[in-house]
Amino acid sequence: MTPSKKKVDLSTIFAGRIASPNPFWLASAPPSNCGEQVMRAFDAGWGGAVWKTIGTQITNVSSRYSSTDWNGQRMMGLNNIELISDRPLETNLAEIEETKKRYPGHAVIASLMVESNREAWHTIVRQAEDAGADGLELNFGCPHGMSERGMGSAVGQVPEYTELITSWVKEVARTPVIVKLTPNISDIREIARAAKRGGADALSAINTINSITGIDLDTLVPRPNVGGMSTHGGYCGPAVKPIALSMIQQLQSDPESCLPLSGIGGISDWRDAAEFILLGCSTLQVCTAVMHFGYRVVDDLIEGLSNWMTEKGFATIEDFRSKSLAHTTEWKNLDLNYKIVARIDESKCIGCDLCYIACWDGAHQCIHLDRNSGEVTGHQSPKAVEAESRQRIARTPIPKLDKRLTLETSTSDLRAPLARIPRVDEEECVGCNLCNLVCPVENCITMVEVETGLTVESWEQRTGGESLIRKNN
């Protein structure tokens, strides 16, 4: 009998005091705009919600969103110019209180933004906590609209302001204080350090990125169009995930800025979730995926992450949180003598030549189409490449289009002709990985480590720890 696997526990305790049944929270955004939405999200399986930012009364515009679509995927990146909640503060507070009463086991976080005034911050903190909020997220990251009024990223881009306002909040707060960081800054760690000096209990990152997603080439007005005008907005969605991961790694690898972290930025499926946790996040906030597909996406997040944890032998989030941080470093510490080369599986090659084109036009000219004409050593001249290409015109069988091919055709007959199968010059190959990335056939091109006979040596070791500085004579 196969032994039963240990049941996975997704429950989390964030910043030492905020409990939730799983790490998946709604980010402060339209999906968490009101109590009815948040309660439906909890029923769907979400572990927590950061309420759409409350505070200073505002009026929003119409329209508010635009997007970048890519290769058939809608909303690869979403841009919004919507501000904080435009509903009355009293309404939001009443609904926070009702939601927390009905769902005491879920995390309800109040996102706050008011003018840079000590008394105003003291007042909103007391109101949010009296309503039952489990924690407070200080929105120092909104890049549009509110920043023009001295709030949002106008605070989060200045370390002194961040430290000061955080300290004001801590003077009266009874619940954990989370500072939400803007990515629109040279070094996100500087603001995190300031928040930590101000007494922050945790961080959330990243907020949206300043953007203009495109221009309507008929009207010449950038999107979204508000009466013939537009403005920059906050960019989010799958397109920003690599930027978010990079900044999260910076924050969690820096002792001066490292605090419990709620990760935000393009989380769309369980794989994304696992990556954020591996870089140190304790909880995960989702916005664009919910706006695109609805609250039901949490099913994939929970099931997928649970299955992966079971497969890897992890029983809790803490079992694998931050495990990838040990594998990140500065470029100067990488091994200069580590070498990989591309290997092509002839049985899987379809003769599309994408790897050859990418290598010659965009990389290091080490892939050749010379199996029939004879091996080429080193780099060829453009003229030689053109002459060779004219001679190697070959026919690649396409089973569903070629009537001569029958069900009895052997697999070997369906392979690309030898003239269309590229060859890698391993002496010239630098292991850049581009061919592997462009190849449309899974595992046709693999990157294989080759022994160089050299010891591990980094740039730091090679230069004796000194930077090379070119002096102008």
Disulfide bonds with the S-S distance in Angstrom:
none
